[in-house]
Amino acid sequence: MRDAAGFDAQRRVFLGTVAGGAVTAGVGLPLSSIAEETTHTRTPPTAVPATDVKFRVNGTDHHLRVDARTTLLDALREELRLTGVKKGCDRGQCGACTVIVDGRRINSCLTLAVMHEGANITTVEGLAALGKPSPMQAAFLEHDAFQCGYCTPGQLCSATALLDEIHRNEASAATPDVSHGRVELSDAEIRERMSGNICRCGAYPNIVAAIRTAGNQG
């Protein structure tokens, strides 16, 4: 009968030998040598030059000198201190950063500031006139169309541009008859057109009601 203790001892020696050989064969070099080689072959990052850009924001002209990679969102928040523009997902999925550029709503996190030379930009800070809330802002207050409020600036800008789209009779995926020539402000139209603005608090019914109220006043 085989000696169990002797077998276990031999097994441990065999496994240790195999493991040591695998490390030597698979890696080949000590970790310190690999780190040194990597350090010597690393390429330094290329500097990106600053770029001038001019645009009008909320009725005021601005001339900025920014890194060419700066998003419009970061230019508005960090350079102009318009912190009503929110950074949510930073991937164009939540709509918190929505602003109006030349009459069209866009996600400011997905576009570069230098791409909007000469543009007319409106943020939530520019919706009110002479300290008086815009009809859309007043409707949001009336219908309590917000809870935590983080998404509200983007919702307001998006809803304001939505009404302009309706007035221009621009069809959406919810428009029942695109040949009719006139788009009605229905709940289905509002939900479809606001689908890019996410509200984690779930205030959607009140948001829809607020937009209908503002639309009927216009």
Secondary structure, DSSP 8 states (H G I E B T S, - for coil): ---HHHHHHHHHHHHHHHHHHHHHHHH-S-HHHHHHHHHHH--------EEEEEEEETTEEEEEEEETT-BHHHIIIIIS--TTS--SSSSSSS-TTEEEETTEEEEGGGSBGGGGTT-EEE-GGGTSBTTB--HHHHHHHHTT--SS-SSHHHHHHHHHHHHHHHHTT---TT-S-TTSS-----HHHHHHHTTTS--TT--HHHHHHHHHHHHHH-
